[in-house]
């Protein structure tokens, strides 16, 4: 599938899902508001009838204004003009709530004006065989001398049960969204893997083309009968074949090494090492290579504690990879590389930081997160002036992660890059 097609499918899919989610949220919120309004109206009607029945029982008229007041989403107070009998009130509440289909737990209390407190409270469960105590003391209200309060502690649960179909549809929609997100992730991942595979094949073609061509030309020279009597020329081309053969062997070994690591994991031989000694040897080995391109490597060893636990072979390899990249990716300038060690307390409590800084071409910001991915190389179009398969930095990341270390990249295009490895010390 073309990139443009994948892009449009992704955009339309996301717009569709967002539209469905917004619509679902709207209807669910509307259903909740309607159920809340219906609950409030039903409670008000039921409490009014309870107040009217109690007024008929006590032969006392009801207040003309502010009969029912809602003090909270689940708490109501009802004004009356006389003292209340708790047993009579409880009987009316149970009967009226039952006839109004308010199958929900409630608790009530009666205000005692002489003691200025809510008394005679009781908790009424929807199951007659179950009893419970009042959860908290009902709050007072200063609007009247005679009133009773009713609270519904399970109001939210009652409303949720009334909108179960909406809850079920929301869960179903969430499942669809998760499935769509996963499918989209797989599509984009496959697209990414396809691009990586394409880049890897292109890089491998360019990497292998040069030594194969050189070996082919050398073989033609050796098989030419005219050169049989020229042993010096035969030896020269034989050395070329051997050199290119070693180069091919090394390139194939890189790919096979990463395949073995991916299949069997990275086995480490952890020992105590003097990191300054390893750094010094690595820099000395690459100093001649840097001087061949008019470059220089500066070593600054400022760490006071430099004995670490590490696998020496893999540690040396990642230092070689970083130094080799620092020399190769310099563009048209002479490489100036600084290897710096220092003790720090971040990101570990006590650790050593190794920074390898260069003045090379740098890495664009949008590629920095992918620079450690396997086979990834910063796109350069059809220009392949720097050879490689995109395995070096992935190997560095793998070794760093296997040791439990951290690696950080700071880079700016046409300014340079700094790779910093943080190693905890004992």
Residue pairs with C-beta under 8 A, 6 or more apart in sequence:
1 9
1 191
3 191
6 187
6 188
6 191
9 187
10 184
10 187
10 188
13 180
13 184
14 184
17 177
17 180
20 173
21 173
21 177
24 169
24 170
24 173
27 166
28 163
28 166
28 167
28 170
31 163
31 166
32 159
32 163
35 159
35 162
35 163
36 73
36 159
39 155
39 158
39 159
40 70
42 100
42 101
42 102
43 76
43 102
43 150
43 152
44 68
44 76
45 100
46 96
46 97
46 100
46 102
47 68
47 76
47 78
47 96
47 150
48 67
48 68
48 78
49 96
50 78
50 89
50 92
50 93
50 96
51 62
51 67
51 68
51 78
51 79
51 80
52 62
53 92
53 96
54 80
54 84
54 88
54 89
54 92
55 61
55 62
55 80
55 81
57 88
58 82
60 80
60 81
60 82
61 81
62 79
62 80
62 81
63 79
63 80
63 81
63 144
66 79
66 143
66 144
67 78
67 79
68 76
68 77
68 78
68 79
69 76
69 77
69 78
69 79
69 141
69 143
70 76
71 77
71 139
71 141
71 149
72 151
73 155
74 151
74 152
74 153
74 155
75 138
75 139
75 149
75 150
75 151
75 152
76 149
76 150
76 151
77 141
77 143
77 144
77 147
77 148
77 149
77 150
78 147
78 148
78 149
78 150
79 143
79 144
79 146
79 147
80 144
80 146
80 147
80 148
81 146
82 146
83 146
84 110
84 120
84 146
84 148
86 110
86 120
86 122
89 108
89 110
89 148
90 108
90 122
90 124
93 106
93 108
93 124
93 150
94 124
97 104
97 106
103 126
103 158
104 126
104 152
104 154
104 155
104 158
105 123
105 124
105 125
105 126
105 132
105 152
105 153
105 154
106 123
106 124
106 150
106 151
106 152
106 153
107 121
107 122
107 123
107 124
107 134
107 135
107 138
107 150
107 151
107 153
108 121
108 122
108 124
108 138
108 148
108 149
108 150
108 151
109 118
109 119
109 120
109 121
109 134
109 137
109 138
109 148
109 149
110 118
110 119
110 120
110 121
110 148
111 117
111 118
111 119
111 140
111 141
111 144
111 145
111 146
111 147
111 148
111 149
112 118
112 119
112 120
113 145
113 146
116 140
117 140
118 137
118 138
118 139
118 140
118 149
121 134
121 137
121 138
122 134
123 131
123 132
123 133
123 134
123 135
125 131
125 132
135 153
138 149
138 151
139 149
141 147
141 149
152 158
160 167
196 373
196 374
196 375
196 376
197 375
199 375
199 376
199 377
199 379
199 390
200 375
200 389
200 390
203 375
203 377
203 384
203 387
203 388
203 389
203 390
204 389
206 384
206 387
207 251
207 387
207 388
207 389
208 248
208 251
210 387
211 244
211 245
211 247
211 248
212 248
214 240
214 241
214 244
215 240
215 241
215 244
215 245
218 237
218 238
218 240
218 241
218 244
219 241
221 227
221 233
221 237
222 234
222 237
222 238
222 241
227 233
227 234
228 234
251 389
254 389
254 391
255 389
255 391
257 395
258 374
258 391
258 394
258 395
261 395
261 398
266 314
266 398
266 399
266 402
268 311
268 314
268 402
268 403
269 311
269 312
269 313
270 309
270 310
270 311
271 309
271 310
271 311
271 312
272 307
272 308
272 309
273 307
273 308
273 309
273 310
273 312
273 315
274 306
274 307
275 303
275 306
275 307
275 308
275 310
275 341
275 352
275 354
275 423
276 301
276 303
276 306
276 341
278 312
278 315
278 316
278 319
279 299
279 301
279 319
279 339
279 341
279 354
280 299
280 301
281 316
282 316
282 319
282 320
282 323
282 339
283 297
283 299
283 323
283 339
285 320
286 297
286 320
286 323
286 324
286 327
287 296
287 297
289 327
290 296
290 297
290 327
290 335
290 337
293 327
293 330
293 334
293 335
294 334
295 327
295 330
295 334
295 335
295 336
295 337
296 334
296 335
296 336
296 337
297 323
297 335
297 337
297 338
297 339
298 336
298 337
298 338
298 339
299 339
300 338
300 339
300 340
300 341
301 341
302 340
302 341
302 342
302 343
303 341
303 342
303 343
303 352
303 353
304 343
305 343
305 350
305 352
305 425
306 341
306 352
306 425
307 425
307 426
308 352
308 423
308 424
308 425
309 426
310 403
310 423
311 399
311 403
314 399
314 402
314 403
315 399
317 395
317 399
318 395
318 396
318 399
318 400
318 421
319 354
319 356
321 392
321 393
321 395
321 396
322 356
322 396
322 419
323 337
323 339
323 356
324 392
325 392
325 393
326 335
326 337
326 356
326 358
326 360
326 417
327 335
327 337
327 358
328 386
328 388
329 358
329 360
329 361
329 386
329 417
330 358
330 359
330 360
330 361
331 360
331 361
331 414
333 359
333 360
335 358
335 359
335 360
336 358
336 359
337 356
337 357
337 358
337 359
338 355
338 356
338 357
338 358
339 354
339 355
339 356
339 357
340 354
340 355
340 357
341 352
341 353
341 354
341 355
342 352
342 353
342 355
343 350
343 351
343 352
343 353
343 425
344 351
344 352
344 353
344 422
345 351
346 422
347 406
347 422
348 406
348 422
348 424
349 424
350 424
350 425
351 422
351 423
351 424
351 425
352 422
352 423
352 424
352 425
353 420
353 421
353 422
353 423
354 420
354 421
354 423
355 418
355 419
355 420
356 418
356 419
356 420
357 416
357 417
357 418
358 416
358 417
358 418
359 415
359 416
360 416
360 417
361 413
361 414
362 411
362 412
362 413
362 414
362 415
362 416
362 417
363 371
363 378
363 409
363 411
363 413
363 417
364 378
364 413
365 411
367 376
367 378
367 379
368 409
368 411
370 376
371 378
371 393
371 409
372 393
372 394
372 396
372 397
372 407
373 390
373 394
374 390
374 391
374 394
375 389
375 390
375 391
375 394
376 390
376 394
377 388
377 390
380 386
396 407
396 419
397 407
400 406
400 407
400 421
403 423
404 424
405 421
405 422
405 423
405 424
406 421
406 422
407 419
407 420
407 421
407 422
408 419
408 420
408 422
409 417
409 418
409 419
409 420
410 417
410 418
410 420
411 417
411 418
